[in-house]
Amino acid sequence: MPNPWAGSKLYAKLGNIFTRPLWSILPAPRGFGIITTVGRRSGKPRRQSVRAIRHDDVVYVVAMMGKKAAWLKNIRANPRVTMRLGKETLNGTAREITGSSERQQAMDTYTATLVVADYFDYVSYHWGLATREKIVRAHQRWFEEGIPVIVQLEPS
């Protein structure tokens, strides 16, 4: 049975309320992190918990709420971001993925990478038994229905 609130703005806010402070103190689990953008109107730092899949010097994230995601609107106004992944805080430049080959590479990496925390994440979204196949299908759906973003990390 799917969680009727999953994918709503309220659900995203609640998830952020719980995970962002925790992951600011403790390292986020592998496959997740905090993206910090600059508020497009306020100019202040805005932090959002995200599923973040790192591959070499890039990080793939998906705005699951599509164009309604505030952090995506902020990136469109100012692409400079920081990513907190585990114990590291990295600077980068974010942009939407547009090219078909780049999009395929991102989808393959985003959906094929499963971490332990994905099983808990799946249960909170779908209120059911999490299996590898179900999680991959959910990630594919999130990728296809959301807006994929790539963060090009700067060398440390």
GUMAR-561784 format. One line per 3 residues: their letters; for each residue x, y, z of C-alpha. Coordinates in pm, whole numbers, plus 50000, padded with zeros to 5 digits. Example, Ala and Ser with C-alpha at 12.3 -4.5 7.8 and 13.67 -1.06 7.14 Angstrom:
2
as) 51230:49550:50780 | 51367:49894:50714 .
REM end
This chain:
156
mpn) 50000:50000:50000 | 50158:50330:49900 | 50192:50605:50156 .
pwa) 49921:50855:50053 | 50134:51151:50162 | 50456:51044:49988 .
gsk) 50554:51292:49721 | 50361:51579:49878 | 50520:51905:49985 .
lya) 50423:51831:50348 | 50589:51489:50335 | 50908:51642:50194 .
klg) 50910:51909:50466 | 50858:51651:50741 | 51135:51432:50604 .
nif) 51367:51731:50591 | 51274:51834:50948 | 51391:51496:51077 .
trp) 51687:51410:50855 | 51854:51747:50800 | 51943:51815:51167 .
lws) 52047:51453:51219 | 52269:51452:50910 | 52415:51788:51008 .
ilp) 52546:51633:51330 | 52615:51277:51218 | 52731:51169:50873 .
apr) 52441:51101:50637 | 52415:50737:50537 | 52585:50643:50210 .
gfg) 52362:50737:49919 | 52209:51038:50094 | 52323:51387:50179 .
iit) 52236:51750:50223 | 52244:51992:49933 | 52284:52358:50024 .
tvg) 52165:52614:49772 | 52140:52993:49784 | 51781:53112:49826 .
rrs) 51672:53278:49503 | 51486:53556:49687 | 51647:53564:50031 .
gkp) 52009:53501:49930 | 52039:53283:50243 | 52167:52925:50252 .
rrq) 51888:52669:50209 | 51954:52305:50299 | 51761:52003:50176 .
svr) 51805:51633:50245 | 51832:51437:49921 | 51916:51095:49786 .
air) 52262:51170:49646 | 52451:50915:49439 | 52816:51000:49389 .
hdd) 53005:50868:49087 | 53364:50990:49067 | 53351:51371:49056 .
vvy) 52974:51408:49007 | 52668:51360:49227 | 52328:51268:49089 .
vva) 52015:51391:49266 | 51652:51404:49157 | 51399:51676:49232 .
mmg) 51115:51433:49298 | 50863:51715:49322 | 50970:51833:48979 .
kka) 50961:52204:48905 | 50787:52268:49240 | 51103:52176:49435 .
awl) 51234:52492:49600 | 51595:52369:49590 | 51566:52319:49213 .
kni) 51432:52674:49170 | 51729:52797:49372 | 51973:52605:49149 .
ran) 51815:52756:48840 | 51882:53103:48986 | 52231:53022:49122 .
prv) 52394:52687:49036 | 52665:52708:49307 | 52595:52446:49577 .
tmr) 52760:52253:49854 | 52701:51884:49912 | 52743:51721:50251 .
lgk) 52809:51354:50184 | 52903:51152:50488 | 53166:51355:50673 .
etl) 53268:51558:50366 | 53135:51893:50255 | 53211:51955:49888 .
ngt) 53156:52253:49660 | 53005:52211:49318 | 52798:52346:49033 .
are) 52455:52199:48972 | 52246:52184:48658 | 51956:51991:48517 .
itg) 52046:51695:48300 | 51930:51749:47944 | 52133:51538:47700 .
sse) 51999:51189:47628 | 52332:51005:47674 | 52409:51196:47994 .
rqq) 52054:51132:48114 | 52092:50758:48048 | 52426:50748:48235 .
amd) 52266:50933:48528 | 51962:50706:48534 | 52174:50391:48519 .
tyt) 52392:50512:48807 | 52106:50653:49015 | 51883:50348:48985 .
atl) 52148:50075:48999 | 52312:50206:49316 | 52136:50061:49619 .
vva) 52243:50125:49976 | 52110:49998:50308 | 51922:50324:50375 .
dyf) 51723:50275:50051 | 51534:49989:50219 | 51417:50219:50499 .
dyv) 51341:50498:50253 | 51130:50261:50042 | 50925:50147:50344 .
syh) 50848:50509:50437 | 50723:50579:50082 | 50539:50256:50009 .
wgl) 50449:50105:50347 | 50539:49760:50225 | 50812:49499:50209 .
atr) 51121:49639:50040 | 51299:49422:49787 | 51582:49512:49552 .
eki) 51350:49494:49249 | 51086:49716:49411 | 51345:49974:49513 .
vra) 51499:49984:49163 | 51152:50031:49009 | 51075:50311:49259 .
hqr) 51405:50486:49178 | 51334:50455:48805 | 50990:50608:48855 .
wfe) 51131:50891:49070 | 51396:50960:48806 | 51146:50959:48517 .
egi) 50878:51164:48695 | 51119:51405:48867 | 51388:51632:48734 .
pvi) 51738:51483:48742 | 52022:51710:48844 | 52398:51663:48822 .
vql) 52637:51834:49060 | 52987:51868:48918 | 53216:51862:49221 .
eps) 53520:52086:49244 | 53856:51924:49313 | 53940:51926:49685 .
REM end
